[in-house]
Amino acid sequence: MEVNLTLNDDDVTFEAARSDTLLDVLRDNGYTGAKRGCDTGNCGFCTVTVDGDPVKSCIRPAGQLDGADVETIENLGTQDDLSPVQSAFVDNAALQCGFCIPGMIMRSKALLEENPDPDEAEIRDALSENLCRCTGYEKIIDAVQDASARMTGESDVAADGGRVPADAACSGCDCLDGGDGE
């Protein structure tokens, strides 16, 4: 069967078997950002957004997605130009092995679009369907809080990728322009 989607802002048509999941179709067509973990919807490694909502692509039948708007991590940024959520994960060292991170980032992005200033409990609740076996979640929580601050303009990003607090006293220096701060 043919499945017509808007995938990462492009209209595409994929061939899919009745038994194919969205994850199968994505990975078979070169979109390998979403990871195959449990194949039961328990780990969240395969999280993408469908019509703006985070979904576990390993349990979403591809045949039910005709006409849907799907976004994968491949649409968020590039190695040289990361999205605010991606750069916050990097800057907060929230991606040890990296296997769960595409799903965590996609779920975090969806959370921040719905709630730009979540508290820690709201972040933990939103990420509760995504497992991480490496980090202990603290750095991930820190990264989501940092991404929230970046996206709401409460925190600037320094030229070296680090954070500059909104109340930083940088008058007269060039530290935000890549200078040595003198």
N, C-alpha and C positions, 0 to 999 in steps of 0.2 A: 504494500500500500504506500501511497505518497503522503507525506506529512509536510504541510506548508507552515513555516514559522517565520516570525521576525526574530532573528538570532543576532544578538549584539548589534542591533540597529540595521541589519541587512535582511532583506527578504530572501529566504532560502527554501528549497524543497529537498527533502531527504526520502530515500527509500527505506522502509522499515517493515520488518516482519511483525505479525500480530503479537508475538511474544516479546518484542523489543521494548526496553524501557528507554526513557529519555537519556539516561546515562549511556546505554548501549549506542544509541544513535549519535550522541555527541562524540564519544570516544572513537567510534568507527569513522567519523568524519573529521578527525584531527583536532577536536577540542578536548584536550587531555588535562585541562586545569582541574576539573571535577574528578576526584579520586574515587576508585572503587575500593570500598572497605568491607562492609558486612553483607551487602546485597539484601539486607532486611529492613533498612530504614532506621537502624539503631545508632549508627555512629555519626552521621551527618557529614562525612567526608565529601560526599557527592552534592552538597547543597549548591543550588543555583536559584535564580529568581524566575518565577513564571508569573507574568502579569503583575510584577512588582512584589510578589510574596515569596519568601524563601520556601523552597520545596526540596525534598530529598529525591534526587533524580533517579536513584536506583530502584525506587518503587513506583514511580510515575509512569504509567503506560504511555509510550510514544504516540499511539493511535488516538489518545484523548487530547492531544495538544494541537490539533490542526487549528491554525489561526492565532495561536498564542504568541505572546511576546516573551522570549527567553533571554536572560542575560547570564553569562558565565564570567568567571574571573578574567578571562582573556579580554574582556571589554573595559576593564577598570583603568588600566594604566600600562605603561611600558617599563622596561628595565630602567630607562633614562628619565621617565616621567611618571612616577607612581601616583596613584590616587591618594588622598589624605588618609584613608583607612590603611592602605598598603604601607605607606611610609610610616605611619604610627606603629604598625606591627614591627617593622624593621627597627625603628629607633628605640623601641621598648624591648627588643630582644624577645619577642613573643612568638618565635617560630623555630623552635629547636630542630626537630626533624623535618618539619614543613609539610608532612602528609595531610594533617587535618586543616592546615591554614587556609586553603582556598575556600573550604566550606565555612570556616570561622569568619573569614573576611566577608563573604557574601551575606551571611546572616547578620554580621555587625553592620554592614552597609544598609541592609533593610531596616534594622533597628533604628539607626541614626536618621534615616529618612522619615521614619514614623515618629520618632521621639528624639529630637536633636540634643537633648540634655538629660540622658538617663542617669539615675543614681546607680550605685553598685548593685543593689538588689534587682533592679530592672535589667541591668546588663547580664547578671547571672541567670535570671529567668529566661531572657531571650536566647542565651547561648546554651541553655540546659539540654537541648537536643543535639548538641555537637560535642563529641568526646575528644579529649586530648590526652595522650598517655605520657607526654614528656614534660610539660611546663608546670603543672600544678595550678594552672589557670590564673594565677596572680598577675603575671606579665601580660596575659591576654586581656584581663580586666583593665589593667593600666593602659594598654594600647587603645582600647575602645574609648576610655575616658579621654585620652590624648587626642584621638581622632575627633571626638565630639568638640573638644576645645578648638582644634584646628578648623573644623567645618563651621563653627559659629563665630570664628574670628577672635576667640579669647586668647589664643596663643599663636605666635608667629613661629615660622621655621627658620632657623639660622642657616647661613650658607653652607655649613658643614653637615646639615641634616638634623642637628640637635634642636631642642626647643628653646625659645626665648620667652620668658614669662611676659604676660601682657603689661605688667607694671615695671618692666626692666628699665633702668635708668641708663639709656644709651645715647644721651644727647651729645652730639658733637663727635661721636666716634663712627668708624666705618665697619663695625663688626658684622652688621647685617648685609654688607655689600661684599663680603669675602676678604676684608682687610684684617689686619692683625689686632684690631681693637685699640690701638694707641692713638 
